[in-house]
C-alpha cells in the first residue's frame, strides 16, 4: 500500500489544577464525520473531536477528576482500562452516562508508569461504540521511572491500530459472518489515519501500541525483520528494566528483545527501537484472517525522506 498520509497524533488533553491540587480533565463524547480513506463524510464518534480522543497524561500520586459529558444521543459509559481505581469510578456497565448528562469520576493514581486507554463499556454495545471511534490513551508517568524517550509525538508515539470495513463511504458494523468472533475489517487505520507515515528525528523511538480493533489479534513486527525491545505492557514497565544503567536499558541477559509481538484486542504495550522500517501487523490466527499481511505505518528516518510515498 502507499504510505502517503502523515500519521495523525492524538493531542494531549488539556487539564486544569483545582485549588485542592486535583488535575481536572473535560471530555465530551460526540458525533462527527471523518476521512478514514473513503472521503470526508464517514459518520464517526469521537471524544472532544470527530474520531478517537485526546491522550490523557498524569503522574503517579496525582488526584484526578474527569468530567465526562455524553453528547452522542445514546446511553454510553467511559471506562479506564487498566487503571487501578475504586469500582465506583471504573466506568463499567453499571455506571451509564445518559445523553446530555455529565459523570465526574475522581481517584488517586497509584500504579507504576503505564500505557492505558479509555473506552465505552456499555453492556451489549461496547464493541460498536469503540468501533465508531470512542477511544483514547491514558498515560501514567512516574517521577523515578526508567529514563525512556518521552517527548510526546516526537520520540514517544501513540500507535492506535484498528481494522475497519466499509459499505461505500460508511463504516460497516455487520459482523454476522463471524458472529462468534466480532467485526473483522480488511483495512487498517493507525490513529484514524489510512496509509500513514511518520518522519522520525531521533535514534530511539518509543511506540505505545494499542490494539483497539474489535476482534483481531495481531503479530506486530517490522517488515525488514528488525528486532525491537518490548519494554512494558498496560501493567507497567518490565520489572527488570534498569533504572540506573547509563545506556537506559537493562542488562543484556534481561532484555525482552524480539522481532515479533503478539497483541490481543483491548491491550496496550510499549516497544523501543531505532526505527527505519514499516510496522506490519500479521493476523495471528487463520480464523481471524481476511488478509495475509497488513502494512500499518511507515516510520522514516531523515535519510529515507527523498520519496514522499512508499509502496509495499
N, C-alpha and C positions, 0 to 999 in steps of 0.2 A: 504494500500500500504506500501511498505518498504521504510523507510527513511534511505537511505544508501549512499547518496552523500553529501559532505559538501556544504553548501549554498555558492554560488559564491557572492562575494560582489563587485559591480562595483567600479573600482578605482576612487579616486578623480582626476579630471582633472588637469593636470599641467598648470600653468599660469606664466606669467611674468608681471612685472610692468614697463611700459614705463616711459620715462623722465617726462612726464606730469602727472604721477600718475595713468594712466589708467591701469586697470588689463586686460590682453590680454590672451584669450584662442584660441587654434588652434584645430579645429575639421575637420575630414575628413570622409565623408560618403563613405563606401566602401563595396565591396562584399567579402564573405569568406565562409568557411564551419565550422560547429559546431556540437558537440554531444549534441543533445537535447533529448537523450534517445533512439535513433534509429541508433546508430553508428556515427562515426566521420565525415561522408561525407554529412550531410544535408546542402544544399545550403542556406545561410543566408546573410543578410545585417547587417552592424553594423556601429558604429561611433568610429573611432580610434581603431577598432578591428572587430572581425568576427560577433559578435552579441551584440545588445544593445550598449550603450555608457557610457562614464565615467560620474561621478557626478560632475557638476559644483557647486562651492560654492563661495559666495561673500557676503560682508557686505552691509547693507543699507547705502546709501550715496556714495558708490563707483561708479566711472565711469568704465564701462566695454566695451570691444570690443571682438567680437567672429569672428574669421576668419573661414568661413565655406567653405570647398572645396568639390566639388562633383566628386567622383571617381566611382560612381556606373554605369555609362554609360547610364543613363536615366535622364531626367529632374526631379528635385525634389525641395523641399524647406525645411527650418528648422524654425519651429515656436516655440516661447517661451510661452507655455501655462500657463496662469495665471499671466504673468509678466505685470506690468504697464510700458508702453513704447510708444514712438511715433509710429504712424501707419507705417511710412516708415521703421521701424526697426522690424516689427512684424513677418515677415516671412510667411505671408499668401499666398494664391493662386496667388496674384498679384506680388509676389516677387520671381520668379523662379530662381533657380540656375542651369544653364546649365552644361552638362557634361564637365569636365575639367576646370571649372571656379571656382573662389572664391568670395564669398559675405561676407562683413565685417560690419555687423550692430554694432552700438555703442549707448549706452544710460547710463543714471544715474539711479541706482537702488534707488527707492523711494517708498517703501512699507514695511509693517511690516514683521517680520520674517515669512517665509512660506516655504512649501514644494511644489515646482512647477516641471514641466517637459517640455522637448522639444521633438518635433516630426515633421515629414513632414506634410505639409498641402497643398499638390498639388491637384488641382481640379480634382475629379474623381479617384484619386489614393491614397488619404490619408490612407485609411484602409489597402490597400495592402502593402504600404511602411512601415507602422508601424508593420504589421503582419510579415513581413520579418525580422524585427529587428531594425529598425531605431527609437530609443527612448532612453531617459535617464532622470535623475533627475537634477534639478537646485535648490539648497538650498540657501535661503536668510536668513542671520543671522542678528541679531540686538544687538548692544552693551548693551543696557539696557533692553533686553528682559527677559522673565521668566527664572529662573535657572532650566534647564532640562538636562537630560542626553545628552551629546554632543560629546562623543568620537566616531567618525565615524567608523563603522564596529565592535565596541565593545559593546557599550550600545545605540548607535544611528544607527539603522539598516534600510537600504532601502529594501522595500519588493515590488518588481515589479511583479504583478500577471498577467499571460496571459494564456488563454486556447488555445490549438492547436489541429489540427487534421492532420493526416499524411496519405500519399499514399506511402506505402513502407517506405523508409527512407527519403522521401522528404515532406516538408510542402504542405498541400493540401489547396489551396485557393478557392476551389469551394464552393460558398455559395448559389447555386441555390435553394437548398431545403428550405432555409429560406431567400429568396431573399429580403423580406421586413424587415429583421432583421439584417443580416450580417453573417459573418462566425462564426460558433459556434464549438468549439473543444470539445473533450472528454478526453483530457489530460491537466494537469496543470503544468506550469513551474513557478518557482519563481526565479527571476533574471537569467532566462535562465537555471535553474537547475531543472531536474526532480527528485522527491522524495528527497528533500533536508532536512538536519538537520543543526542546528546551536548550538554550545556549548556556552551557555551564562555564564558569570562570575560575573555579578553584580545583586543586588537585584531588581533594576529597569531597565527596558529596554524600549527604545523609538522606536516604529515601525513606519516607514514612508510608509504608504500603497499607492500604485499607482495601480489602475485598468487600465492596458494597454491592456486589451483584446479588441477584435474587436467589440463585441456586447453584451457580457454577463454582467449582473448585479449580484453582489454577496452580500450575507449577511455574513459578516465576524464574526467569533466567535471562542472561544476556545472549543475544543471538550469535555472538562470537565465542561463547563458552567461557568468558572471563569469570574468574571467581570473585566473590564478594564476601563480606563478613556480616553475618546476622548478629546484631548487637542487642536485640531485645524484642519483646512482644508487648501486647497490651497488659501483661502482668508486670512490666518493668524491664530494666536492662538485665542482661545476664549477670548472675551473682559473681562470676569470676572476672568480670570486666575490670581491668586495672584502673584505679583512680589516681595513681601516682607515677606510672611509667612515663618517661619523657616522651615516648612516641604516642602517648594517648591510646595505647592499645594493649590488650592483655598479653601475657607471655605466650610464646609460640605454641606451647602444648595445651593452652587453654582457649585458643581462638575457635570460634564457630565459623569456619570458612566453608564455602560451598559454591557450586556453580548452578544450583537449582534449589528453589524454596517452594514448598507446597503450602498453600494457604486456602482455608475454607471461607465460605461466605460469613460476613459479620465479624471478621477477626482483623487485628492490626499487627504489624511488625515493623521493625526498623532495620535497614541494611546500610552498610558503609562500603564504599568502593571508589577508587579513582575511575571516572566514567569516560568511556569513549565509544559506546555502542548502544543500539536499541535494546529496550527491555522487551522480552517476549513472554506471553502468557500461554502456556500449553494446558488445555483441559486435562484434568488428572484422571478421568475415568471414561471408558468408552460410552457408558450410559449417558454421560453429560456432554457428549461431543456433537457439535454442529459444524465445527471447522477444525482442521488438524492443528493449526498454529495461529495465534493472534500476535501480530506485532503491535505493541501497545503505545510506545513512545520512543522517539529518537532523542538521545541526550548527546549534544555535540560539543566537544571541546573546541577552543579557539582555532586550532589548526585544521579543523574539518568544516569550516563555515563558508567555503567558497561556493558551494552549491546549496541553495536555499531549500531544496526539496530532495528527499531521498526516497527511493523506491525499494521495497523488499518484496 
